[in-house]
Each structure stands twice: as C-alpha cells, then as structure tokens.
Amino acid sequence: MKSRFKKILILATAALYGFPFLYMGLMSFARRWTYPSVLPDLLTIEHWRQLVVGQIEISYSFLLSVVLSLSVAATATIGGFITSKYIAEHRRSRWLLLGTYFPFILSPVIYAAFIYYYFVWMDLTGHVAGVFIGHLLLAYPYAIILCTGFWSRRSRKMEEVARTLGSGPWTTFARVLIPLARGILLMTFFQTFLISWFEYGLTTLLGIGKIQTLTLLVYQFITEANIYYAALSSFLLLLPPLILLLFQRRWLLYKVKGEW
C-alpha cells in the first residue's frame, strides 16, 4: 500500500512539474489554438525553424542570455571564492560578511535606481558590459555568502598541512583547496547563473531597452499578446535551469554512490 501510494505521489509530482514544459512546448508548435479546443487546431515547426536559422530575435536573446549568465556565474564564483577566504580569515569577518547582504535588502529595481547615476556617468547604460556589471553586483556578494561556509577548521588544517609539506600558495590553492571545494563551487556556479538568467529589474533599468535578454523578451511577447513566441521563449527560458538541475542531481549521485 505504501509502495503504491509512493508511486502515485511520484507520478503526480512529475506531472505537476512537467506540465509547464509540456504546455509551452506544445504551444510553441501551434499556429492556431482557439477556445474550446483542448489541443491546437494547427501545428507547425515554423517558429522553431526561424529560431534555428536566426530569423527571429529570440535566437539572439537566447545566445546573449547564455553567454551573459555563464560569464557572470564564472566571474562571481571565482571572485566570491577568493574573497570569502580573506573575509573568513579577517578579524572582523562577521561585519564584512554582514555587508555582503546589503544588495538583497532592497528590491533589484530600487537597488538599480540607486546605482543608475554612476552607470550613466561611466557611460555603461545600454551596453552589455553595464548589464554584466549590474548582474555581478548581485551575484558576487551571493557567491561570497555561499563560499564562506567552506572555510572551516578542516579546510584550514588541510591548507596548513600542504604548506608544511612544502607546497606554495598557488599550488596549495589549485591542488588542495579547489578539489576540496568542488561541490560548493558547482553549487555557487549554478545559483549565480540562475540569478543572472532570471534577472529582470536590473536588466530593464541598466539596459534601457537596448539589451534584450530572454527574460525581457518573454514579458515583451506577453505584452504584445504574441502567445506562440511567448511560449517558445518561455520554454527556452526554463531549459538551462532544467539542464543544470539534472546535472546537479547526477553530480550528487556520483558523490554519494560513485555512479554517474
């Protein structure tokens, strides 16, 4: 009885989480879907064909979002890991760590309004570089918060042992600390990628309408009542987080069971 209930629960959960992908995937192939039809009246691959050949702006926005989010995640993870080490070793680490929470006290739109003047002064508004820095201002302190927990007594002892055996600072960092922190670094990379991937407020204000990431494009298509392109862009918006989630699950299984 318990086994049967567990299977039903798993199927219900899978159906619940899989429904948005199924619905938006089906709508992205639809050309006409009118009420009260349960299924689309007409299906076509035209929308996907235009995406593949780059005839629609979704192609550019998707590639821009992927490159931007990967760059932000990589920079924030590396910078956050290094910075967290110095914060953890500082005599006022508690106060320094408290300062990293400041960007999350405010709404991203209000936070962007505070820093908007400086971006205008540096001529960064409306440029990919400005949006990149804006996303980094959110992702970088979050990476520090995540990585700070790694610097425990165990990691410090491992670092001391490596240096006692003659390892230099760079060798200790690359050969000892990085392998030890592989799990937290992967988690930090995934989380900061998602922060950049779904960021809307900062991108809207700092990009001033010129930088169209996929998140902004979804809202644009919804506003225009272009439901089929909105479904296609929404499906693409959910795809990278799903891939990262599956990869993270595989990684955890590999760490626990040694199976990929």
N, C-alpha and C positions, 0 to 999 in steps of 0.2 A: 504493500500500500504506500509506504513511504517512497519507494523507488519510483512508483508510477506518478505520485504527486510531484516528485522532483523533476521527472521528465517533462511533465505538463508545465511546470514553472519555468524550466529552461526554454521550452518552445515558446511560451508566452512572452518571456523576456526577449528572446531573439526576434520574435515578430514585432514587438514594440519598438526595438531599436533599429530593426531592419526596414520598417515601414517608410521612414523618410527617404531612404536611399531608393527603395522600390518605386515610391510615388514620384519623386523628382526625376528618377531615371526614365520612367515611362513617359512622363510629361515632356521630357527633353526630346523625345522621338515623335511627339504628337504635332500634328499640323492643325487639327480641329478637334476640340473636345468640348462638347456642348451639353448642358443640363437637359435631361436627367440621365444621360448615358453613363454607365458605370465605367466603361473603357473608352479610350479615344476613338472617335469616328474615323480618323485617318492617321496613319503612322508614316513617318519619313525619316531618312537619315541625313536630310539636307542640313540640319543645324549642326550635326557632328562633322559633316563633310566640310562645312565652312570653317569650323573650329580647327580641323586638321590642316587645311590649306592656308589658314591665317587670313580668311576674308572678313572676319568679324573681330571687334575689339576685345572680345573675351580671350582670344589667343594671346594677345599682347599683355593684357591684365593678369592672366594666369602665370605667364612666364615672369613678369615683373614681380608678382607676389611671391613666387617660389624663390627667386634669386634674392629678393629683399629679406624675406624671412630667414632663409638659410644664412645669409650674411650677418644679420642681427643676432641670430642664435649662436653662431660660431664665435663672433666677437664678444658677446655678452658672457658666454660660457668660459672662454679663456680668460678674459679680463676679470670676471667675477671670482674665478677660482684663485687666481694670483692675489687679487685684492683681499679676498677673505682670509688668506694666510696671514697677511700683515695685520689685518684687523684683529684676528684671533690672538696674535702674539702681542698686541699693543696693551699697555697697562690700562687704557681707558676703552677697551674693546666694547664694553656694554653701551657706552654713549655713542661710539662710532656706528655700531650696529643699529642702534635706535634711529640714527639719521637716515639709514637706508630705507626706512619705512615711509619717509615723507612723501614720495610720489604717489603712494597708494592711499594716502589720507584723503586726497581730493579726487574728484571725477577727472578722467583723462581730458575732457573738454575744458574744464576750468584750469587744469594744470597746463594745457596747451596755451590757453589765453594768457597765463602768467609769463610764459617764456616766449610768446609770439613776437614781442617787441625786439628781443635780441636776435631772433631768426630773421626778422625784416632788416635789422641793422647790418647783419652779416650777409644779406642777400641770399638766404638759404630757402626762403619760401618759394614754393612752386617748383622745387628741384628734388630729384630722388635723394640726393645727399642730405637735404634738410629733413626729409621724411625718415631716412635711415637714422640720423642722429636723434630725432624725436622718439622713434621706437626704442632706440638704445637707452634713452633716458629712463624708460620704464623697465626694459629687460635687464639692464646691467645691475641695478640695485636688487632686483628679484633674484638674479643669479648669485649675488653675494650672500643673500639670506639663505638660499638653498645650500650653498657650498660651505658656509660657516660651520655647519654641523659635522663636517668631515674632520675638522682639526681637533681631534680628541687626544687623549693621552696616548692611545695606541699609535696613531699616526706620527706623533712627535717622537715616541720611542723608536719607531722604525727609522725615522729620519736621523736620529742620533746614532743608532747602530750603523747605518750606512756611512755616515761621516767618520765614525770611529774606525771603520774598516778602510778608510782612505778615499771614499767617494767624494767628488767635488760637488759644489752646489747644483750645477746644471745636470750632472749625471744623477744625482740623488732625486732631483725633481722629475727628470724624464724617465728614469729606470725604476724608481721606487714609488714615488708619490702618485704619478699618473696611473700606473697599473692598479694601485690600491683604490684610487678614486674613480675608476672606470664607471662604476654603477651610478654614482652621484653626478658624474659629468654627463652621462647619457640622459639621465632624468632632467638635469638642468637644461640641456640642449633641447629636449622635447618641449619642456614648459616654456622656455623663452621663444621657441619657434611659434608656439601657439599664441603667445602674447602678441607677437608681430603679425601673425597671419590673420587674426580676427580684429586687430586694432582698427577702429573707425574714427573716433573723435580726433585724435592727433593727426591722422592722415588727412581728414577733411580740412582741418584748420591750417596745417602747415603746408599741405599740398595745394591749397587754394583752387581746387578743381582741376588742376593740371596733371596731378599724379593719380591715375585711376587704378587703384588696386582692385582685386577681385571682390573684396568686401564692399567697397564703394559701388562697384558695378552692379552687385545684386540689388542694392537699395535703389539704384537708378532704374533698373528694369522694372522693379516693383512699382515705382512711382509712375513710370510710363505705361503700366498695365501690360507690359510685354511678358506674359506669363511663361511662354515657352523658353525664351532666352534667360529669364529669371530662374527657371527650373534647371537649365543647363549649367548656368554659372553657380547656382547653389549646390548642385551635385559635385561640381569641381571643387567648391569651397570645402566640402566635407571629406573629399577624397584623401588629401595629405594627412589630416589628423587620424583618419581610419588606418592608413598605412603605418603611421608612427605607433598607434595603439597596438596593432598586430605585431610590429617589430619589437615593441617593449615587452609584450607578452612572451614572445619567443625567447627574448633575452632572459627574462625572469625564469622561464622553464629551463633554460640552459644553465643558469647559475644554480638552480635548486637540484635539477635531476641530471644535468650534464647532457641533455638531449636538445637538439636544435629543432 
